Amino acid sequence: MVNEIQKKGKTFYQCGECKFIYLTKELAEKCENWCRENNSCNLDIIKQAVEIDKEK
């Protein structure tokens, strides 16, 4: 199940399988489906993941 994360007034979405975080729910769902079906990560999907804890 995709998790919704609120951070600094923005909403992010986390893959329930591998825990990567995305800007859109659609990407998180796509990642989660891939992870579940293939028991692996898809590089084309995870390259769109974001870091939300990193300070700039």
Secondary structure as GFF3:
##gff-version 3
##sequence-region A 1 56
A	DSSP	beta_strand	3	7	.	.	.	ID=ss1
A	DSSP	beta_strand	10	14	.	.	.	ID=ss2
A	DSSP	beta_strand	21	22	.	.	.	ID=ss3
A	DSSP	alpha_helix	25	38	.	.	.	ID=ss4
A	DSSP	alpha_helix	43	46	.	.	.	ID=ss5
###
